[in-house]
Amino acid sequence: MIYLDFLEGYIRITGDAIPIAPLSVISQLNFWGFRTYEGEFNLSLASSKPGPIIAKVANYLQKENVAYEISENVSHILENQRQLDTEYEDVLRSARCFKSNIFNRVAFNNFVSFTRTALVRNLREHQIKAAFHLLTARNGANFSVPGSGKTSVVLVVYEYLRQQQFVNCLFVVGPPSCFGPWRTEFEETLGRSPIFEILSGGDMISRKAKYFKPSRERAELYLSTYHTLLNDLQDVSTFFSRQNSNIFFVVDEAHYMKQPDGEWADALLRIAPLAQIRVVLTGTPMPRSYIDIFNLFDFLWPSNPPLSNSQKIQIELAEQRNDPDTAISVFENTVEPLIYRVRKSDLGLLPPCFHPPIQVQMNQYERKIYNAIMKRIRGWSKEDFLKNIDLVHRLRRGRMIRIRQSLSYCATLNSGITDYDENIFLDDSYLARIIHEYENIEIPAKIATLKGLISELLKRNQKVIVWANFRATLHLIKRAIVSMNHRCDMIYGDTPTQNTPTSEERSREVIRDEFVDPESGLNVLIANPAACAESISLHKTCFHAVYYDLSYNCAQYLQSLDRIHRVGGSENNIANYYFLQYTDTMETDIKHNLDSKAQKMYKVVDKEFPIYSLNMFEDEDDAQAYRRLFLGQSDD
């Protein structure tokens, strides 16, 4: 007789029947990870969440007609798992019915009444539906496009459950740029300023003390970063486990949680079972692969993983065979009910206006520098085959940055680039001297064009955001606008966030709030996409964006477009985009490449499980452009 037990963190299968069990049974148990211990008659498997595995083993043994008994521990685990399974199946059924427009009308109408009486913000129809879906799914994912109001949706559900005393605390993990919007949206949606704590940066001892405050001093809103959650994992676990802590746990900009074996994902998965409600939010295209979103669903239902290991393997194999239909079919049969997605076409926004690129003739010295760099790189590219492939990758990345620097502001060529030490003009003292003294020799031709465009827009009482990719360029643009006697400010990598402990500089949140204030007098904002393309909304008062320069990173570009084209402003105001472009340069290729990738994205944006070859964090787009421009190789 086989005996199932669970002791000290191990599922144990023991008994004299093991050696004579069918080899297929032993093989299956080995496949699931069971290994022999203390003799050949005993198998064990370490598990912190034994319920699903024990249920799977018991069902399998019964199916194979292998006699077994269970311990009292296992009996309790199986009963608990059956209850969880029933609850989960009920949730899936209800969420699937709602998405098929079959649901409890009375409950829905009551919820609509709640949104009209308990909130100060009037939700749009798509937001009410998204909120009711999340309430139905309990632990759900919202993959709606940027600007659709995902934060407000979550806040409504949180408030509904808080008033029912089901939760009492909102804990948000995301990039620092989301902190300000969560606080702002909290007040604008729920009508009260939250008592909040920022769990990021600052003095570590002071920060850690916030996890252990008495219940009566507990904040209602906690804002943390992925990095801090990892560093404070034990303290966060203690905080979530404390008595009377019923936590509504939100992972914002959840595309950061993409690596299957990443430390950030592992930390979130360890905390997930301790939360009362779990939500993941992202409007950013999922990079590369369906595999990248496995962790999101494991986070949502840790006691009932929506995707089994065999289903994950099936999806991986389908992707390897370039069979997306099979992968999508698996998703539709498993996790589709847990997802809500509002598409751009659902928002009722006015179509944006993309003005034709403004062609600018380069000044004398920037043309000399640009032409010389392009010639030098073409020559170097012919010799790359002699070098190590990793070195070649770093060199090509650095060279593409050098080209883009010359198209932005030649003085940036004086700065170093990590892991790149080629000196473009070490053997050309004339050009080396021009670059070294460039800021004293001439002003880039784009600056005059930019000043004229901004003057025209400000005369019409319009606010403007100017996008550029390099720090020195941002400062150059600021000096130019200040010289016109206009107020402006900057948000870029060095701009402190609200959680910066001490700084005489204004934080990103303060700058953003002043910029969107129609009466502030701050009408020009200068920003770079890497620091400001996510989470910051400008659409209520700003309808004009100028791109001083561009990179090949399409994900950042698309995020930046959505800063001024969103729900709450773009229904009645057209978002305008302007592009400064040097004639006869690589900028034509960059813009064409971004437009092409954007069109491909919009063709699939209405799919429930959109997958794009985009990434906010990698330089693969530069590498593709290098091969196309200098090696004659197609992107395909």
Buried (B, 14 or more C-beta within 10 A) or exposed (E): EBBBBBEEEBBBBBBEBBEEBEEEBBEBBEEBBBEEBEEEBBBBBEBEBBBBBBBBBBEBBEEEEBEBEBBEBBEEBBEEBEEBBEBBEEBBEBBBBBBEEEBBEEEBEEBBEBBEEEBEBEBBEBBBBBBBBBBBBBBBBBBBBBBBBBBBBBBBBBBBBBEEEBBBBBBBBBBBBBBBBBBBBBBBBBEEEBEBBBBBBBEEEEBBEBBEEEEEEBBBBBBBBBBBBBBBBEBBBBBBEBEEBBBBBBBBBBBBBBEBEBEBBBBBBBBBBBBBBBBBBBBBBBBBBBBBBBBBBBBBBBBBBBBEEEBBEBBBEBBEEEEBEBBBBBBEEBBBBBBBBBBBEBBEBBEBEBEEBBBBEBBEBBBBBBBBBBEBBEEBBEEBEEEEEEEBBBBBBBBBBBBBBBBBBBBBBBEEBEEBEBEBBEEBEEBBEBBBEBBEBBBBBBBEBBBEBBEEBBEEEBBBBBBBBBBBBBBBBBEBBEEEEBEBBBBBEEBBBBBBEEEEEBBBBBBBBBBBEEEEEBBBBBBBBBBBBBBBBBBBBBBBBBBBBBBBBBBBBBBBBBBBBBBBBBEEBBBBBBBBBBEEBBBBEBBEBBEEBBEBBEEEBEEBBBBBBBBBEEBBBBBBBBBBBBEEEEEE
